[in-house]
Amino acid sequence: MAVYENLPSQNQYVDAVLSLYLKLPDTPHKPSYYDRLTASGFFAQQIPMNTIEAALLLASLRRLSRQGEQPPLSPVRSLAYFVPVIQELTAAPLPDEYLQYLRLKLRSFSSR
């Protein structure tokens, strides 16, 4: 018999995704209705939370590590911005230990 007690509800999942999203640099201070719909779509697609977190961190790090002479990017206005990276990591998942590396790397950018 399978145990499903540890699976988050849709609301818990959506709240967790939005919390990760709002903690990133250059994202809004509060989610929009469309951000909530996008996160609900991730839940419906059964995208693992580790994949979501890795995609959000990876996309943010890509933005932060742009060359200095390039014009600055405008702030991220929607969770949908991250959909292509989520699709990328769904097709070719990163090793589990890479998520920890991404967390540390983003912290190093944040402390600058």
C-alpha positions as CSV (number, residue, x, y, z in Angstrom):
1,M,0.0,0.0,0.0
2,A,1.4,3.4,-1.0
3,V,1.7,6.2,1.5
4,Y,0.6,9.6,0.2
5,E,0.7,11.6,3.4
6,N,3.9,13.5,2.5
7,L,2.6,14.8,-0.8
8,P,1.6,18.5,-0.6
9,S,-1.8,19.7,-1.3
10,Q,-2.2,21.9,-4.4
11,N,-2.4,25.0,-2.1
12,Q,0.8,24.0,-0.3
13,Y,2.6,23.4,-3.5
14,V,1.4,26.6,-5.1
15,D,2.4,28.6,-1.9
16,A,5.8,26.9,-1.9
17,V,6.4,27.8,-5.6
18,L,5.4,31.4,-5.1
19,S,7.5,31.7,-2.0
20,L,10.6,30.6,-3.9
21,Y,9.7,32.9,-6.7
22,L,9.2,36.0,-4.5
23,K,12.6,35.4,-2.8
24,L,14.5,35.8,-6.0
25,P,16.2,39.0,-7.1
26,D,14.3,41.2,-9.5
27,T,10.9,39.6,-8.8
28,P,7.7,41.2,-7.6
29,H,6.9,41.7,-3.9
30,K,3.7,39.8,-4.2
31,P,2.4,37.2,-6.7
32,S,-0.2,38.0,-9.3
33,Y,-3.3,36.0,-10.1
34,Y,-1.5,34.8,-13.2
35,D,1.5,33.7,-11.1
36,R,-0.9,31.6,-9.0
37,L,-2.4,30.1,-12.1
38,T,1.1,29.3,-13.5
39,A,2.1,27.6,-10.2
40,S,-1.2,25.6,-10.3
41,G,-0.3,24.5,-13.8
42,F,3.0,23.2,-12.5
43,F,1.1,21.2,-9.9
44,A,-1.2,19.8,-12.5
45,Q,1.8,18.7,-14.6
46,Q,3.3,17.1,-11.4
47,I,6.6,19.0,-11.8
48,P,8.7,18.1,-8.8
49,M,9.5,20.9,-6.4
50,N,13.2,20.3,-6.8
51,T,12.9,20.9,-10.6
52,I,11.0,24.1,-10.0
53,E,13.5,25.4,-7.5
54,A,16.5,24.5,-9.7
55,A,14.9,26.2,-12.7
56,L,14.1,29.4,-10.7
57,L,17.7,29.5,-9.3
58,L,19.3,28.7,-12.6
59,A,17.4,31.3,-14.5
60,S,18.1,33.9,-11.8
61,L,21.8,33.1,-11.9
62,R,21.9,33.4,-15.7
63,R,20.4,36.8,-15.4
64,L,22.8,37.9,-12.6
65,S,25.9,36.6,-14.4
66,R,25.4,38.6,-17.6
67,Q,28.4,40.5,-18.8
68,G,28.8,44.0,-17.3
69,E,28.7,45.9,-20.6
70,Q,25.3,44.5,-21.5
71,P,22.3,46.7,-20.8
72,P,20.5,45.8,-17.5
73,L,17.5,43.5,-17.8
74,S,14.1,44.7,-16.7
75,P,12.7,43.1,-13.6
76,V,10.9,39.7,-13.9
77,R,7.2,40.4,-13.9
78,S,5.8,37.0,-14.0
79,L,6.4,33.4,-12.9
80,A,5.8,32.5,-16.6
81,Y,9.3,33.9,-17.3
82,F,10.7,30.7,-15.8
83,V,8.6,28.3,-17.8
84,P,11.3,27.7,-20.6
85,V,13.9,26.8,-18.0
86,I,11.5,24.5,-16.2
87,Q,10.8,22.8,-19.5
88,E,14.6,22.5,-20.1
89,L,15.1,20.8,-16.7
90,T,12.1,18.6,-17.1
91,A,13.6,17.3,-20.4
92,A,17.2,17.0,-19.0
93,P,17.2,17.0,-15.2
94,L,20.2,18.2,-13.2
95,P,21.9,15.9,-10.7
96,D,20.4,16.2,-7.2
97,E,23.6,17.7,-5.8
98,Y,23.5,20.5,-8.3
99,L,20.6,22.1,-6.6
100,Q,22.7,22.8,-3.5
101,Y,25.4,24.3,-5.7
102,L,22.8,26.7,-7.3
103,R,21.6,27.7,-3.8
104,L,25.1,28.5,-2.7
105,K,25.9,30.4,-5.9
106,L,22.8,32.6,-5.6
107,R,23.7,33.4,-2.0
108,S,27.2,34.5,-3.2
109,F,25.6,36.9,-5.7
110,S,23.2,38.2,-3.0
111,S,26.0,39.0,-0.6
112,R,27.8,41.2,-3.2
